[in-house]
């Protein structure tokens, strides 16, 4: 019964992360259309022992599974849009895989305080054991944010991605 509850809760988290991807715009908020997906990373081994990683729909997730979250931002307006920022929470029952962030012409920032503030990974700190500040680790991240470095032209689409592991 506990495994079923955990699986159900994880599927809800996957859905919520996809649903709560947000954008902040310097222009009309309706100018950008977001599409978010979640896919489970599965390693396949062929007859020669060669491994390839593929993405499949996450029907069942268990601790240790890797989930890739992809968010596509498309400019649906007739004007170019500047200042596009995509912010996405990392589920509480998952941890971010260091170095898994991908983007097309975007600066990547992280939050360790529930999305209140963002900075580069190497500049973030958290309070560790005994109340001592220490550098933040990828397991401390609560949100990831991509700041597009160039405008998004009309009908143009860019994607961002990160991977998280189910605890």
C-alpha positions in Angstrom: 0.0 0.0 0.0 2.8 2.4 0.9 4.5 1.9 -2.6 1.2 2.7 -4.3 0.8 5.9 -2.3 4.4 6.8 -3.1 3.9 6.1 -6.8 0.7 8.1 -6.8 2.4 11.0 -5.0 5.3 10.9 -7.4 3.0 11.0 -10.4 1.2 14.0 -8.8 4.6 15.8 -8.4 5.5 15.1 -12.0 2.2 16.6 -13.1 2.6 19.6 -10.7 6.1 20.4 -12.0 4.8 20.3 -15.5 1.8 22.4 -14.6 3.7 25.0 -12.5 6.4 25.9 -15.0 5.9 29.7 -15.3 7.2 32.6 -17.3 7.9 36.2 -16.5 7.9 38.6 -19.4 9.0 42.1 -20.0 6.2 42.2 -22.6 2.6 40.9 -22.9 2.4 37.7 -20.8 0.1 36.2 -23.4 2.9 36.4 -26.0 4.6 33.2 -24.8 3.0 29.7 -24.8 4.6 27.1 -22.6 4.5 23.4 -23.1 6.0 21.2 -20.4 6.6 17.4 -20.5 8.1 14.8 -18.1 9.8 11.7 -19.4 11.4 8.8 -17.5 15.0 8.1 -18.6 15.5 4.4 -19.3 18.8 2.7 -20.1 18.5 0.0 -22.8 21.3 -2.6 -23.5 21.5 -4.2 -26.9 22.8 -7.7 -27.7 26.4 -6.4 -27.9 26.2 -4.8 -24.5 26.0 -1.3 -25.8 23.8 1.0 -23.7 21.6 3.8 -24.9 19.3 6.1 -22.9 15.8 6.7 -24.1 12.9 8.7 -22.7 9.5 7.1 -22.1 6.2 8.2 -20.6 6.5 7.8 -16.8 3.6 5.4 -16.1 5.3 4.1 -12.9 8.1 5.8 -11.0 10.1 4.4 -8.1 13.0 5.6 -6.0 16.1 6.0 -8.1 14.2 6.7 -11.4 15.5 9.7 -13.4 12.8 12.1 -14.8 13.7 14.6 -17.5 11.5 17.8 -17.4 11.4 19.7 -20.7 9.7 23.1 -21.1 9.3 24.7 -24.5 8.6 28.4 -24.8 7.0 29.6 -28.1 6.4 33.2 -29.1 2.8 33.2 -30.3 2.8 37.0 -30.9 3.6 39.1 -33.9 6.4 40.9 -32.0 9.7 39.7 -30.6 9.6 39.1 -26.9 12.5 40.2 -24.6 13.1 39.3 -21.0 11.7 35.7 -21.1 12.3 33.9 -17.8 11.2 30.3 -17.1 11.0 29.2 -13.5 10.3 25.6 -12.5 10.1 24.0 -9.1 12.1 20.8 -8.3 9.7 18.4 -6.6 10.3 18.0 -2.8 10.5 14.2 -3.2 13.1 14.4 -5.9 16.6 15.9 -6.2 18.2 17.8 -9.1 20.9 16.0 -11.0 24.0 18.2 -11.0 24.9 19.3 -14.5 21.7 18.1 -16.1 20.4 21.5 -17.0 20.1 22.2 -20.7 19.1 25.4 -22.5 19.2 27.2 -25.8 20.8 30.6 -25.2 19.7 31.0 -21.6 21.5 31.7 -18.3 20.7 29.1 -15.7 20.0 30.1 -12.1 19.0 28.1 -9.0 17.1 28.7 -5.8 17.6 27.1 -2.4 14.9 29.1 -0.6 11.7 27.9 -2.3 12.0 30.2 -5.3 12.3 33.5 -3.4 15.7 34.3 -4.8 17.9 32.9 -7.6 21.7 33.0 -8.3 24.4 31.0 -10.0 25.1 27.6 -8.5 28.5 28.5 -7.3 27.2 31.5 -5.3 24.5 29.8 -3.3 24.9 28.8 0.3 22.7 27.1 2.9 22.9 26.7 6.6 24.2 23.2 7.4 24.7 21.2 10.5 25.5 23.2 13.6 24.2 26.4 12.0 27.3 26.8 9.8 26.9 28.1 6.2 28.2 25.8 3.5 28.1 25.9 -0.3 24.8 24.6 -1.7 24.7 21.2 -3.3 22.4 20.1 -6.1 20.3 18.3 -3.5 19.6 21.7 -1.8 18.0 23.2 -5.0 14.3 23.9 -4.8 13.8 25.7 -8.2 15.6 26.2 -11.4 15.3 29.3 -13.6 16.4 30.0 -17.2 16.8 33.6 -18.3 16.8 33.9 -22.0 19.8 35.9 -23.2 18.3 37.0 -26.4 14.8 38.0 -27.6 12.4 35.3 -28.8 11.3 36.1 -32.4 7.7 35.6 -33.5 6.9 31.9 -34.1 10.2 30.9 -32.5 10.4 28.2 -29.9 13.2 27.4 -27.4 13.4 24.5 -25.0 15.0 24.1 -21.6 15.5 20.8 -19.6 16.6 19.4 -16.3 16.8 15.9 -14.8 15.7 15.0 -11.2 15.9 11.7 -9.4 13.1 10.2 -7.4 14.1 9.8 -3.7 
